[in-house]
Amino acid sequence: DLADLWWKVCYDDIIFPEHVIKSRQSGGKSVLSLNPSEIDEYAASGKASTAKVPSVVNSLISAAGVIDSVLIGVYKGIKVAVKPLNVKRINLSRELLQELKFVLILMPFLYHIVITQLMIDTFLFSTFLIVISKQMRELTHENLVRFVGLCPEDNNPAVLTELCIRGSLRDLLENEKINIDWNFRYSMMTDIVEGMIFLQNSCLDFHGRLKSTNCVVDGRFMVKITDYGLRALHEQVLQEQDVNPRALFWTAPEHLRARDPLTSGSKKGDVYAFAIILQELITRCGPFESLERLGRKRIIYEPNEVLDRIRMGTVPPFRPEVAPDECSKELLNLMHECWSESANGRPDFLQIKVKLRRITQGITSRNFLDNLLKRMEQYSQNLERIVTEKTESVIEEKRKTEELLYQLLPRFVAEELKKGIHIQPESFEAVTIFFSDIVGFTSLSSISTPMQVVDLLNDLYSCFDAIIDIYDVYKVETIGDAYMVASGLPIRNGSEHVREIARLALDLRRATNAFKIRHLPKRKLQLRIGFHSGPCVAGVVGLKMPKYCLFGDTVNTASRMETNGEPLKIHISEASEKLLKSFKTFVIVPRGEVEIKGKGKMTTYWLESENQKLTHNNNHHDYNDFRPIQDQVQNITQGIPTIET
């Protein structure tokens, strides 16, 4: 029996996917968070290679409460994962070999396995270990994780066990996106109790390391107990590891007072550990964690303080806080009995099973298939809720993206581009183009920091952007302190283009008069405005950063109207003046002939105002229509940098 090498596994026989091996430095997805289809892809993937020393990409909790790593692989067509225990050397004594035989009796070979890598320098075998491993393999129960075998290679020994793909019970409880109702919780409690009854009636007698991280969930949402047996192996591992005090939170008081709490265990100690797991299931908090009743803020105690208070055996004994309204009175009483200070005062798991049946009578079904269907339904509902939330999030992000696109391009153009339609350049017979510029911007910039200049332009143009939303105009671009707007494109609006621009110019001038510079509140900001009407060609230019551009002499003339204007005045061309006269509401004053670069002498005009009394029947945007915008301008002058429209 001791010479039987049924348990022996060679790393050369394990296939590790290349992308998993390459990710060892960057870290990867936890084996417990992988779904079955992803693991199946590993087995079927041709992109795999054997590895003498496996890479580390995932994490699990070791016996000492330390985060360790695992690696997904395939062994003889079976999905596996590797978990290192980070010790230097293990002496495989006769006692350890005998324990392995017990595990062999406990668990026959299954389809999915986990490789627990020991990461030691030498693996010394003895006949005792082989005997125990055969006994362990023969022990089997649906609520126990099955043992498979050992990989005895020097520096990289590993323990092979069944892989439970849903992760540990602790992982499940900490995932706030999963709704765990009481049917589900009672089913998980029952699974743990059934597994412990079988374990304590086996040759192993007790677990000794029962905790929520050692209760794992398989693909059917059944809880299975792992990390039992092989006590001599764990003793050797713990001698070479720094123990996390939190790993002792599930340890009974009598064992905490023992010389070596990590290696002490008993049946009643397992019952105490089960009580701590009950607290986790009821509150969905970690052991000895609680939530404030009002703010639901998590309270976490200092680990060493918790252990010291438990060892002292105070009256009443120090235990986790569970509010009476968090569960039924019967379940609360059962939990209190299980963590009784006196080991003799704790019920055994057979008694716990009877009491759980009474508590769950009429709540959960005794039929395995019914419970399985309820668990799957619960999981399905959780998935539907998560999918709904993600879908809503995607829709919201899509809306934000579209809004940003509509700010960069005209809505009509953006819609065409989204459909994959190429935008052909288009000719417009009648448009009006507006330019404005800050007078003395260069000198203003010279006495301001770059950040102050940015704040100034952002405040001013945010105000302008809010105002132009009132009008049928399109903001073409801003270049430094220059502001360019057009009307009559990309959607034609008849002869309204000139009136829209004229009214916009008047409103922007009024807004500028009310504007105050944050870092120079006493300095008056002056705007120079000009516009011209005429034909224009527009089209989208560029692929990586498409831009809607305007071309034609009308653009140049409109720019000349602005550059040849005066502070706080609106300079317009003769073409725009003729169109505005047809509306009979605007006050226009001739300026006379002006020498325009590239044009020679041109007759131009000043747009003074619009007669409000004559605009009521002409669908005019009254100044009060954007009075809130003017209030926002006042807010800017008081140092408020953002504007909401």
Summary of the structure (lengths in Angstrom):
residues: 645
radius of gyration: 38.4
end to end distance: 81.9
largest distance: 115.0
contacts: 2119
relative contact order: 0.07
helix: 43%
strand: 20%
